[in-house]
Amino acid sequence: MQIRKTLTALILSVTISLSLYASADKEFFTTTAKANGGMNIYNSGISSSLIGLNSLYQYLNTYFLYDIDIEKVNEALTAGLLSALDDPYSEYIPKDFAEDFEENIDGTYIGIGTYLTKYKLEARDFSDPNTYMVQIVSPFPDSPAARAGIRSRDLISHINKESTTDMTATEASKMIRGHEGEPVVLTIHRGNAVFDVTIVREKITKPSVDSTIIEGTDIGYLMIADFNQSSYSLVTTELDKLKSKGIKHLIIDLRNNGGGTVDTALLIADVFLEGGKTIVTTKFKEGSRRQDITTQASPAGTKYLDLDIAILTNGGTASASEILTAALRDNGKAITIGAKTFGKGVMQDVFKWNEGFVKFTSASYLTPNGENINKVGILPDIEIKDPEYTDEETVAFYDFLKTSLEKEKAFIKQHPEFKAENLELFAKENAESKVPETLLKILIRNAYLNEMDYEDRPKIDRMNDDVLNEAIKYFEEK
């Protein structure tokens, strides 16, 4: 929801309105004030301002030509109050967005368990169903979709008999979701076969964690995309798999992990630290009646203390990701590699309000070494800066995207093997576009990956990922 006015502006407009209308209908406002306990609505302070708002509402409800949607008014007032805090992390999530917000916190939703993708609507080519139908990237393991026989690269032409031609991937995903136990009918195109599949929706846990072994090494790779309430169990499951394969070193990839549930990050930090080690210190507002808290690692429980760890970071590593990074770094458990982190050293409380959620900044935190990283970030031990591009290169890149799809398809048809030489060749052939070589390689790499079944796609990119390669080099040289 676009918030058009802050509460400050709203209160100011109320004060002006009261001045304008007092002479026209002074008796009305006097009567309303008496009904509110005789308080002077012109007094300063939020209480008198809210009484003034109530007076204004009563006046409008009496004289406004049309009906007033009180629910909409309440949402606007709540949103305005949070907006007026002038804090980028405090907001009101209205009921229209509450379900998605809750799913992000829980890491669960009701659906069939698939990754979906689709070309942009403007890229539709009606001679090629891949461009105007929704494509299954992959069904989640043991999901309703997987059990119904849905496969990677299946195309969906209809959802409950409604065509997907004009839908975005997001719109299709929302339509497939629904209530637990209710069926959804997908019309599937697989090769020349077209058939309907009825799938009963269930509670699904979104994968936010993935892992693999770096080929030819004893190094495990663990990617954590975000921290939701399911992430801890997913992390320990993947760590058990990696440990069973004999890894001695671990790369934890937190790049572009914007955070999430702080408690989950604390639980994950705990499994790598000896009991009694400080994880984070949380500091609350003086006079809030909340005591500052120093969280320490537990002396027992699931532990992975024998692993050497490297954490990969960039400018998108924020909040709970920075708590985990600092906890392992400051306790001498991990080295950090990559670019400086975002620098979000504050935490938020979240609670239900009406049919939405209120989120507001309630605390700051210090790393185990006592650092406040807010608006500063964490500088890695081995710094590899995020790539930066000039305005001219950025414009060239977006201009190239307008025609790149056809070029990528033609190139892959001519050079079907996914290898470094072909990525370099594509970049060389399109050098006149003025797009940086690194971006051209990433574009064609993604095009190759899109041609593969999801299960066959590599989980890491040693051809283009300098940060990952630096971590591998670090362990190999120890």
Order of alpha helices (4+ residues) and beta strands (2+ residues): alpha-alpha-alpha-alpha-beta-alpha-beta-beta-alpha-beta-alpha-beta-beta-alpha-beta-beta-beta-beta-beta-alpha-beta-alpha-beta-beta-beta-alpha-beta-beta-beta-beta-alpha-alpha-alpha-alpha
